[in-house]
Structures are given as C-alpha cells and as structure tokens.
Amino acid sequence: MKLDSARDASSESFGDDATMTQFEPSPSSIPMPARHWPRIALALAATLLASPLPAQTPAPAPTETPEERYVHFYFELRDAEVIEKKGDYLGAEKGYTHALALLKDIARTWPGWKRNVVDFRLRFCQDKLTELEPLAERQKHAHEWQHLRTGAMAALCLMGLSFVAYLLITNLAKAKRQLPPNPDNPRADDQQAQWSP
C-alpha cells in the first residue's frame, strides 16, 4: 500500500510517462565524442585484447644479408681503431667489444658464410681486446683519480672559504666591540655581547 502511494506521489510531482520523454536528450543533441564513446571504448578494448603480448611474438627473420651485417661490423671496427689511435682506450675497448658482438652474431646467424674471414676477424678483435685491457684499466683508474683529485680540491676550497668567512666574522665582532657604546641605544651592549663569538 505504501509503495502504491509513493508511486502516485512521484507521478503527480513529475508528471506521467509521456511528459518524461521530452526531458530525455535526443541522440542529435549529445556531442559527437560522447555519443561515440561506447564504440570507441569497445574498439580500443578489442584492439588491446587482439594484439599479441611481447613474449608471444616470434623472433623476426633477419632482414639483413650477411654482407650488409659485415659492412656494419667493418665500420664499427674502423671507428674503434680511430678511437684507439686518439688514445681513448676505454672508448676503443667498447668499440671493439661491439664489433666483436656483431661478428659473433654473423657467425651464429650465417654459420657457413666466409668462415675463414669471420674466424680471422674474430681472432683479431679478441687479440685487440686482450691488448687494450690493461691500457683501458689504467686509463679508467686515471679518470677515477682525476675525479677524486677534483673532488678533493673542491673540498679544500670550501674549507678555505669557510675559514675565511670565520675570520671575517670574528674580526667584525672584534671591531664592533672596540666601538664606543651608543648612548642613544642602551641595549646595544647586550645585543653586542649576544652576537660576539
């Protein structure tokens, strides 16, 4: 009974169902993006669910030929040699390491391709890395010492500056104590004693 009276009261206050439809927006009055939001959301969800996960994608077939990959290796090798001639042994070591990785990839991907050339270049890169290892290690330590010296010099400069600042403050305090008392400000002596070191 109470439910029926509540329905009657709501229909009296809001009108009947025929008048309620005039307050509902028509599809043409809704802005375009809001009208298509459900479709956009559904299309986005379908796209995300349909795309394979990165772990599920098969490895792509090599698109380069062994000759193209070898040319890439050769340029890396030449760059490493130029860097070595400049005396940057750390950079040369990285260059030879990268070139060696390219060459090993060639040997693994195309095992029968110009085996004698690949073997010769593999030995060459490995010998270069063996030769550069102590030089690169020494250069690495020299760089570390340079950074350490720079940091120590900066710390000494800061200590010197703080000592100079301390001397300035103490000399200013001494000079202020030597001034005659100010008769206009009787509390000046108390303030002076509070700030002196």
DRENFI-407574 format. One record per residue: y, x, z of N, C-alpha, C in turn; residue in three letters. Coordinates in steps of 0.05 Angstrom, whole numbers, padded with zeros to 5 digits, always signed. Last residue first. Example, Ala and Ser with C-alpha at 12.3 -4.5 7.8 and 13.67 -1.06 7.14 Angstrom:
<atoms>
-00045+00257+00142-00021+00273+00143+00001+00258+00157SER
-00114+00264+00156-00090+00246+00156-00066+00264+00156ALA
</atoms>
This chain:
<atoms>
+00723+01628+00384+00695+01636+00387+00689+01652+00412PRO
+00766+01572+00395+00762+01601+00393+00733+01609+00398SER
+00771+01518+00405+00763+01527+00378+00758+01557+00376TRP
+00788+01513+00458+00764+01498+00449+00754+01510+00423GLN
+00835+01540+00461+00812+01551+00476+00786+01538+00467ALA
+00867+01506+00431+00862+01534+00422+00838+01546+00436GLN
+00869+01461+00463+00856+01459+00436+00850+01487+00426GLN
+00897+01481+00507+00870+01470+00510+00855+01470+00483ASP
+00945+01495+00482+00929+01516+00495+00900+01507+00499ASP
+00965+01446+00466+00958+01466+00446+00940+01487+00457ALA
+00986+01411+00501+00957+01411+00499+00947+01431+00479ARG
+01042+01413+00497+01029+01426+00520+00999+01427+00518PRO
+01082+01424+00447+01056+01412+00449+01041+01426+00473ASN
+01131+01450+00452+01131+01421+00444+01104+01408+00447ASP
+01119+01502+00464+01130+01486+00485+01130+01456+00478PRO
+01063+01539+00447+01082+01520+00435+01093+01502+00457ASN
+01055+01607+00464+01049+01579+00468+01072+01562+00457PRO
+01053+01658+00412+01063+01647+00437+01057+01618+00440PRO
+00991+01683+00386+01016+01668+00382+01026+01659+00409LEU
+00941+01703+00397+00964+01721+00402+00991+01707+00398GLN
+00907+01664+00381+00910+01668+00409+00934+01686+00416ARG
+00911+01670+00326+00921+01645+00337+00925+01649+00367LYS
+00885+01719+00319+00913+01716+00312+00926+01691+00325ALA
+00834+01704+00334+00848+01724+00349+00878+01722+00344LYS
+00822+01667+00293+00822+01658+00321+00837+01678+00339ALA
+00824+01701+00249+00843+01678+00251+00844+01668+00280LEU
+00780+01734+00262+00807+01745+00260+00828+01724+00262ASN
+00738+01696+00259+00744+01709+00284+00772+01722+00284THR
+00741+01681+00204+00745+01661+00225+00752+01674+00252ILE
+00732+01731+00179+00757+01716+00174+00762+01696+00197LEU
+00680+01742+00196+00702+01760+00203+00729+01746+00200LEU
+00652+01699+00172+00652+01701+00201+00676+01719+00210TYR
+00660+01711+00118+00671+01686+00129+00672+01687+00159ALA
+00630+01759+00116+00659+01759+00111+00672+01734+00122VAL
+00580+01737+00126+00591+01756+00145+00622+01759+00141PHE
+00573+01705+00081+00574+01692+00107+00585+01711+00128SER
+00572+01745+00042+00594+01725+00042+00596+01711+00069LEU
+00525+01772+00057+00551+01786+00057+00574+01767+00058GLY
+00488+01732+00048+00491+01743+00075+00518+01757+00077MET
+00494+01726-00007+00500+01704+00011+00504+01713+00039LEU
+00477+01777-00024+00505+01768-00030+00513+01745-00011CYS
+00424+01775-00008+00442+01795+00004+00471+01787-00001LEU
+00405+01734-00042+00405+01730-00013+00423+01750+00001ALA
+00413+01759-00092+00427+01734-00085+00428+01729-00055ALA
+00377+01801-00086+00405+01806-00090+00422+01782-00083MET
+00329+01772-00083+00338+01788-00060+00367+01795-00062ALA
+00328+01748-00134+00329+01731-00111+00339+01747-00086GLY
+00324+01795-00165+00347+01777-00169+00350+01759-00144THR
+00275+01815-00147+00300+01830-00143+00324+01813-00145ARG
+00242+01773-00165+00243+01779-00137+00269+01795-00130LEU
+00249+01778-00220+00257+01753-00207+00260+01757-00177HIS
+00228+01829-00226+00255+01824-00234+00265+01798-00221GLN
+00175+01821-00210+00193+01839-00194+00222+01834-00201TRP
+00159+01788-00252+00158+01777-00225+00176+01794-00206GLU
+00164+01823-00295+00180+01799-00294+00181+01787-00266HIS
+00125+01860-00279+00153+01869-00282+00172+01845-00281ALA
+00079+01829-00283+00088+01839-00256+00117+01848-00257HIS
+00079+01822-00338+00081+01799-00321+00090+01807-00293LYS
+00072+01874-00356+00097+01860-00362+00101+01836-00344GLN
+00020+01882-00337+00042+01899-00327+00069+01886-00332ARG
-00007+01844-00368-00007+01842-00338+00015+01858-00326GLU
+00002+01864-00419+00013+01837-00412+00014+01834-00381ALA
-00026+01911-00415+00002+01912-00421+00016+01886-00413LEU
-00079+01894-00406-00065+01909-00385-00035+01910-00390PRO
-00086+01861-00455-00089+01850-00428-00075+01867-00407GLU
-00085+01883-00506-00060+01873-00494-00062+01865-00465LEU
-00138+01897-00516-00118+01918-00516-00092+01909-00502GLU
-00162+01847-00516-00171+01867-00496-00150+01890-00494THR
-00135+01824-00559-00132+01813-00532-00140+01832-00510LEU
-00154+01857-00600-00126+01857-00594-00121+01845-00566LYS
-00209+01844-00599-00200+01871-00592-00171+01873-00585ASP
-00205+01790-00614-00216+01797-00588-00208+01825-00579GLN
-00185+01796-00666-00169+01782-00646-00179+01788-00617CYS
-00227+01825-00690-00200+01836-00690-00183+01822-00668PHE
-00271+01790-00686-00271+01816-00672-00243+01827-00669ARG
-00250+01749-00719-00257+01743-00691-00257+01769-00675LEU
-00246+01776-00768-00222+01767-00754-00227+01760-00725ARG
-00301+01784-00778-00283+01807-00777-00258+01799-00761PHE
-00320+01731-00780-00330+01749-00760-00312+01773-00756ASP
-00291+01712-00825-00287+01700-00799-00297+01718-00776VAL
-00313+01745-00865-00284+01746-00859-00278+01734-00832VAL
-00367+01730-00863-00360+01758-00858-00330+01760-00852ASN
-00367+01674-00876-00376+01684-00849-00367+01712-00843ARG
-00344+01632-00908-00335+01660-00908-00341+01674-00881LYS
-00374+01579-00876-00351+01586-00893-00342+01615-00888TRP
-00414+01558-00845-00422+01576-00867-00398+01586-00883GLY
-00390+01525-00805-00405+01549-00798-00411+01568-00821PRO
-00338+01493-00795-00349+01501-00820-00365+01527-00816TRP
-00329+01487-00739-00328+01464-00757-00342+01469-00784THR
-00335+01538-00717-00351+01516-00706-00352+01492-00726ARG
-00299+01569-00745-00327+01578-00744-00345+01555-00735ALA
-00252+01541-00734-00261+01543-00762-00291+01550-00762ILE
-00249+01550-00680-00252+01523-00690-00262+01523-00718ASP
-00241+01604-00679-00266+01594-00667-00271+01565-00677LYS
-00189+01604-00701-00211+01617-00715-00238+01607-00705LEU
-00160+01579-00661-00161+01567-00688-00185+01578-00703LEU
-00167+01616-00619-00178+01589-00616-00180+01574-00643ALA
-00140+01660-00641-00169+01662-00636-00181+01634-00633LEU
-00088+01639-00639-00100+01646-00665-00131+01647-00662ALA
-00081+01636-00584-00080+01612-00600-00093+01617-00627HIS
-00085+01690-00570-00104+01671-00559-00105+01645-00575THR
-00042+01711-00598-00069+01719-00606-00090+01700-00595TYR
-00001+01686-00569-00004+01682-00597-00032+01689-00607GLY
-00008+01706-00517-00010+01677-00522-00015+01671-00551LYS
+00002+01760-00528-00024+01752-00517-00028+01722-00522GLU
+00055+01757-00544+00035+01765-00563+00007+01757-00554ALA
+00079+01743-00495+00081+01725-00518+00060+01731-00539GLY
+00067+01791-00466+00058+01764-00457+00058+01744-00479LEU
+00092+01830-00496+00063+01830-00495+00052+01803-00484TYR
+00141+01842-00533+00135+01819-00516+00105+01816-00515ASP
+00153+01881-00570+00148+01889-00543+00143+01867-00523GLY
+00155+01871-00623+00181+01869-00608+00178+01877-00579LYS
+00103+01873-00637+00120+01895-00645+00147+01894-00631LYS
+00086+01822-00617+00076+01847-00605+00093+01871-00612GLU
+00111+01789-00653+00119+01787-00625+00110+01813-00610ILE
+00082+01802-00699+00111+01807-00698+00121+01807-00669VAL
+00031+01785-00684+00036+01813-00689+00066+01820-00689GLU
+00039+01730-00679+00031+01745-00655+00036+01775-00660ALA
+00050+01718-00733+00071+01714-00712+00065+01730-00687ASP
+00000+01730-00755+00023+01746-00763+00046+01743-00742ARG
-00031+01689-00731-00038+01718-00726-00014+01735-00733LEU
-00007+01644-00751-00007+01648-00723-00012+01678-00716GLU
-00021+01652-00805+00008+01652-00797+00010+01656-00767PHE
-00077+01647-00801-00065+01672-00811-00035+01674-00803TYR
-00085+01594-00785-00093+01616-00768-00078+01642-00775PHE
-00067+01570-00832-00053+01564-00807-00060+01586-00787HIS
-00106+01589-00867-00078+01596-00872-00061+01592-00846VAL
-00150+01563-00845-00149+01593-00844-00120+01602-00849TYR
-00139+01510-00857-00140+01518-00829-00138+01549-00826ARG
-00143+01514-00913-00118+01506-00900-00117+01514-00871GLU
-00197+01528-00917-00177+01545-00928-00150+01539-00915GLU
-00225+01484-00897-00226+01509-00883-00204+01529-00892PRO
-00180+01427-00901-00202+01443-00912-00203+01469-00896THR
-00168+01373-00857-00161+01398-00869-00185+01411-00881GLU
-00189+01331-00832-00175+01325-00856-00166+01350-00871THR
-00250+01319-00799-00229+01338-00806-00216+01332-00832PRO
-00254+01252-00773-00265+01273-00791-00243+01293-00797ALA
-00240+01236-00705-00234+01235-00734-00247+01258-00749PRO
-00287+01210-00660-00271+01233-00668-00265+01232-00698ALA
-00280+01140-00645-00296+01163-00653-00277+01186-00661PRO
-00257+01108-00587-00252+01116-00615-00268+01140-00622THR
-00266+01100-00534-00285+01088-00553-00281+01096-00582GLN
-00225+01121-00506-00251+01134-00503-00271+01124-00523ALA
-00183+01085-00519-00183+01113-00529-00210+01127-00527PRO
-00208+01021-00539-00198+01039-00519-00200+01067-00529LEU
-00187+00982-00596-00207+00997-00581-00194+01015-00560PRO
-00156+00918-00595-00154+00947-00601-00175+00962-00584SER
-00163+00867-00577-00178+00874-00600-00177+00904-00606ALA
-00129+00862-00534-00157+00860-00529-00174+00869-00553LEU
-00079+00867-00559-00087+00886-00539-00117+00886-00534LEU
-00080+00823-00593-00077+00850-00604-00087+00870-00584THR
-00083+00780-00558-00105+00784-00577-00104+00812-00589ALA
-00034+00786-00531-00059+00789-00516-00083+00794-00535ALA
+00001+00776-00574+00001+00802-00560-00025+00806-00545LEU
-00012+00723-00586-00016+00744-00607-00016+00772-00594ALA
+00003+00698-00538-00025+00696-00548-00030+00718-00568LEU
+00058+00708-00538+00041+00718-00516+00012+00719-00524ALA
+00074+00681-00584+00078+00709-00582+00060+00721-00561ILE
+00061+00628-00570+00048+00641-00593+00050+00671-00591ARG
+00096+00620-00525+00066+00618-00522+00051+00632-00545PRO
+00147+00629-00551+00137+00646-00530+00107+00644-00527TRP
+00173+00596-00586+00150+00611-00597+00138+00630-00576HIS
+00213+00573-00557+00194+00555-00570+00169+00571-00578ARG
+00243+00618-00543+00229+00603-00522+00208+00585-00534ALA
+00265+00633-00593+00246+00651-00579+00230+00636-00557PRO
+00297+00585-00607+00274+00594-00622+00255+00612-00607MET
+00313+00537-00555+00319+00561-00571+00294+00572-00584PRO
+00303+00468-00563+00295+00492-00549+00302+00516-00566ILE
+00314+00427-00598+00336+00435-00580+00329+00459-00564SER
+00269+00417-00627+00291+00430-00642+00313+00438-00623SER
+00236+00390-00591+00229+00417-00599+00252+00431-00614PRO
+00277+00358-00541+00262+00357-00566+00256+00385-00575SER
+00270+00350-00471+00282+00363-00494+00264+00361-00519PRO
+00273+00288-00438+00256+00310-00446+00269+00323-00471GLU
+00306+00244-00432+00314+00269-00417+00296+00292-00425PHE
+00282+00204-00460+00308+00213-00470+00317+00238-00456GLN
+00238+00191-00431+00234+00207-00455+00261+00217-00466THR
+00254+00155-00392+00248+00183-00384+00246+00201-00409MET
+00256+00104-00412+00282+00119-00409+00277+00148-00402THR
+00203+00090-00410+00217+00090-00436+00243+00106-00434ALA
+00188+00088-00357+00179+00110-00374+00193+00112-00400ASP
+00247+00066-00319+00219+00064-00329+00213+00087-00347ASP
+00284+00098-00266+00281+00082-00289+00252+00081-00298GLY
+00291+00123-00217+00292+00139-00242+00290+00123-00267PHE
+00290+00083-00179+00311+00103-00177+00313+00119-00203SER
+00246+00052-00193+00272+00040-00191+00294+00061-00192GLU
+00205+00089-00190+00211+00077-00216+00238+00063-00216SER
+00205+00100-00136+00212+00121-00155+00219+00110-00182SER
+00191+00050-00115+00217+00062-00108+00225+00083-00127ALA
+00140+00045-00136+00161+00025-00143+00188+00037-00137ASP
+00114+00086-00110+00117+00086-00140+00138+00067-00149ARG
+00118+00070-00058+00131+00095-00065+00135+00096-00095ALA
+00087+00024-00059+00115+00021-00054+00131+00046-00061SER
+00037+00048-00069+00049+00030-00089+00078+00026-00084ASP
+00030+00077-00021+00031+00091-00047+00044+00073-00068LEU
+00025+00037+00017+00048+00055+00018+00052+00070-00008LYS
-00024+00016+00000+00000+00000+00000+00025+00017+00000MET
</atoms>
